[in-house]
Amino acid sequence: MAAAALNLVIDARPRGPRGLLAAEVVLDRPVLARLIDQALAAVGPGRTIAVLAGRGQAPDVAPLLADAEPGRVALIEAEPAGRVAVVRTDRLYDGRRLKRAVRLGRDPEAAAFWRLDGPEALAGAEQELNRRLNYQPLGRYWAFPLADRLAAALQPTRVGPNSLTLAAGGLMLLGVATVACGGLGWPGRTATALAFAAALVLDTADGRLARLQGSCSAFGRWLDQVLDELADLALHAAIAWSTFAATGSPAWLVLGMLFASGKYLFLIQSLTGQVLEKASAPAAGEAPRPAPTIRNGSLLRSLKRLVGALGHADLRWHLWIVLAAVGRLDVALAVYACYFPLRALAGIARKGVAHA
């Protein structure tokens, strides 16, 4: 493949703590394989890309190209002459932003959202990629752009990501306090909805700022998760109390307790289930266990996606914003006081059958 014909080059030479970062597996796929798919989508149909390997690296990189589209990806060991856009395997890229950057002739680095050149970064890469792919199906259309601008503005300042995390938690708890007081009419409903919306932007911006400042940490991720769960439990407790105070029906207090216990059980079975799956994984060299045959698999997968979507943090957050604005947060409590206990029991039953 002539160098002049190339439209994009993937630099597969960067190394990490465990060797070539191109071979690091994130969400069940090698970094290079994922980046090849993004690069081919960015350059468009019929155009070509190359993977640049260093001296002696080609035997390790070549197997990672096995599933690439034939004729569109070449392995090279010398940097191409001329100006060619370059992406690196020590980065994770946003596919849409990468495509836009290549189309407009801009530096692809602007599309990078995570660096992989450190143990801490590798540990958090899977969680961040999963967040990008699944966490914000609605927020990516408005919260992501606002969060990116905010993080870029704060990058040169002394404001750190944990400050944004704490501010997001404070706004959520401020809205929770308003809900607990009975909503305080339309001004209170509007203020609560705006507080929840602003908290979503800040909760999105903290991770972006951490990456821009190079200050990603396990503590920051822990703090983010703890405050998210605290706000979730506090909000539904406030809904239960305010609705009970307004109606006098103790059923709302029961729903509040059912939500709290169901959410707790759901989290516990999810975390312990991951430990169980790792413990029962096939040993090295052992053939993987065959997956069970399921009739009507496509229907079950669609149902599973629907059930999972109902529990999406991003979708629930948007539901809070809308219901807070119209003064009907009791709907969220009624739905999720049933949802989380049922999903927890389903998870327990599934794991019990699988490992019986």
C-alpha positions, 0 to 999 in steps of 0.5 A, a space after each residue: 500500500 503506497 504511503 500516498 494512498 493512506 488517509 490515516 495511520 494508527 501508531 501501535 508502538 506505544 507500550 504500557 506497564 504490561 507491554 504493547 498497549 495495542 494488545 490491551 483488552 478493554 471491554 472484551 476487545 483489544 485496543 487496536 481492534 477497536 481503534 481500527 473500526 473507528 479509523 475505518 469509519 472515520 476515513 469512510 468507505 473505500 479509503 485505506 489506513 495503516 497500522 505502524 509497528 516498531 522494529 520487532 513489533 510486527 509479529 505481535 501486532 499482526 494477529 490483531 489485524 486478523 479481523 480487519 476488513 481485507 484490503 483496507 488495513 496495512 501493517 507498516 514499519 516505517 513512518 509514511 512521508 507527507 502529512 497523514 493524520 495519526 491516532 495512537 493506541 495509548 489513547 481512547 477516542 470518541 468515534 464521532 469526534 474522530 470522524 469529524 476531526 478527520 473530515 475537517 482535517 483537524 488534529 485527531 488528538 482533539 477526539 481523545 478522551 482517555 490516556 492508557 499510558 499508566 496503571 491507574 489509567 488502564 484500571 479506569 479505562 474499561 469503566 470510562 469506555 463503558 460510560 461513554 458507550 452506555 451511560 449517557 444515551 440522552 445526556 450526550 446530546 446536551 450534557 456532554 457538550 456543556 461538560 466538555 466546555 466547562 472542563 476546558 475552561 477549568 483546565 488551567 485553573 486550580 479547580 480540580 475534578 473532585 471539586 466538581 464532584 462535590 458540587 454536583 453532590 451538593 446540588 443534588 442534595 439541595 434539590 433533595 431538601 426542596 423535595 423533602 419540604 414538599 416542593 414549595 410550589 412551582 418556584 421550588 419545582 423549577 429550582 429542583 429541576 434546574 439543580 438536577 440538570 446542573 448536577 448532571 453537567 457537573 457529574 459529567 465534567 468531573 471525569 473530563 477535567 480529571 483527564 485534561 489535568 492528568 489527575 485521574 485517581 481511584 479516590 475520585 472514581 470512588 467519591 463520584 460513585 458514593 455521592 451518586 448512590 447517596 443522592 439516589 437514596 436520599 432523593 427517594 427517601 425525600 419523595 417517600 416522606 413528602 408524599 406521605 406528609 401530603 397524603 397521610 398514606 403509610 404506603 409511601 413510606 413502605 415504598 421508600 423502604 422497598 426502594 432502599 432495600 431493593 437498590 442495596 440488594 441489586 448492588 450487592 448481587 451485582 458486585 458479588 456476581 462479578 466475583 463469582 464469574 471471575 472465580 468460575 472462569 476457565 483456567 488458562 488453556 482450558 476450553 471455554 464453557 459452551 453458552 446455553 442455547 436459548 430459544 427466541 434469543 433475539 426477543 430475550 436480548 431485546 427484552 434484556 436491553 429494555 430492562 437494562 435501559 430502565 435502570 440506566 443512570 442517565 435515563 433515570 437522571 433525566 426522568 428526575 429532571 422532568 418529573 421534578 419540573 411537573 411535581 410528580 417525582 412520586 412516579 419515579 419512586 413507585 416505578 423503581 421501588 418495584 424495579 430494583 427488587 425485581 431486578 435483584 431477584 432476577 439476577 440472583 436467580 440467574 446466577 444461582 441457575 448458572 452456577 448450580 
